[in-house]
Amino acid sequence: FSLDFLSTAPRTLLAGEFGFLSASGGLAVTGDAILVTGLAANVVNYGGIFATGLAVNVSSAAVTIHNTGDISASGNAALNFGLQSAATNASIYNSGSITGLQNGTDAILIQTGGNTIINTGEIIGTNDDAIQINTNFGSGLVFNRITNFGLISGTGTGFALSLGSDTDIVTNSGTM
């Protein structure tokens, strides 16, 4: 899909599909905004994605998300990677803002391994974690890489990072 206007209709990406939101494009959805079910799908956001559920819900592998706009959710995580059985090898490149808006909402919730997050923008969890990683594979072979040059912040009782028991690599030149 390609949006250069505001839409209230949720979107689904299948294998290899591409979702693009221009600077004037946006999704404002009651419930989940984008469901990514296909391998190697891509989301590129220059505009805004807002959901009362999950802004982007990923249940597949090798997904890439490029965000220079705003991604936010008020009911659940803004970005959710929920495939719990294997590594997803997803990539998140953020130079915009990813925010969990409501009390107790993670900005990014990852329940898989093998992911890369590069942040030069802002990732903020409201009274919850900015990035929560619940990987507990225990093998030491599946890990997440987080590189921060921007701001990663969990407000209130939240943490900037809440990591699982696997080995994760964190490089911080910004603020956490």
Rosetta blueprint (number, residue, H / E / L):
1 F L
2 S E
3 L E
4 D L
5 F L
6 L E
7 S E
8 T L
9 A L
10 P L
11 R E
12 T E
13 L E
14 L L
15 A L
16 G L
17 E L
18 F E
19 G E
20 F E
21 L E
22 S L
23 A L
24 S L
25 G L
26 G E
27 L E
28 A E
29 V E
30 T L
31 G L
32 D L
33 A L
34 I E
35 L E
36 V E
37 T L
38 G L
39 L L
40 A L
41 A L
42 N E
43 V E
44 V E
45 N E
46 Y L
47 G L
48 G E
49 I E
50 F E
51 A E
52 T L
53 G L
54 L L
55 A L
56 V E
57 N E
58 V E
59 S L
60 S L
61 A L
62 A L
63 V L
64 T E
65 I E
66 H E
67 N E
68 T L
69 G L
70 D E
71 I E
72 S E
73 A E
74 S L
75 G L
76 N L
77 A L
78 A L
79 L E
80 N E
81 F E
82 G L
83 L L
84 Q L
85 S L
86 A L
87 A L
88 T L
89 N L
90 A L
91 S E
92 I E
93 Y E
94 N E
95 S L
96 G L
97 S E
98 I E
99 T E
100 G E
101 L L
102 Q L
103 N L
104 G L
105 T E
106 D L
107 A L
108 I E
109 L E
110 I E
111 Q L
112 T L
113 G L
114 G L
115 N L
116 T E
117 I E
118 I E
119 N E
120 T L
121 G L
122 E E
123 I E
124 I E
125 G E
126 T E
127 N L
128 D L
129 D L
130 A L
131 I E
132 Q E
133 I E
134 N L
135 T L
136 N L
137 F L
138 G L
139 S L
140 G L
141 L L
142 V L
143 F L
144 N L
145 R E
146 I E
147 T E
148 N E
149 F L
150 G L
151 L E
152 I E
153 S E
154 G E
155 T L
156 G L
157 T L
158 G L
159 F L
160 A L
161 L E
162 S E
163 L L
164 G L
165 S L
166 D L
167 T L
168 D L
169 I E
170 V E
171 T E
172 N E
173 S L
174 G L
175 T E
176 M L
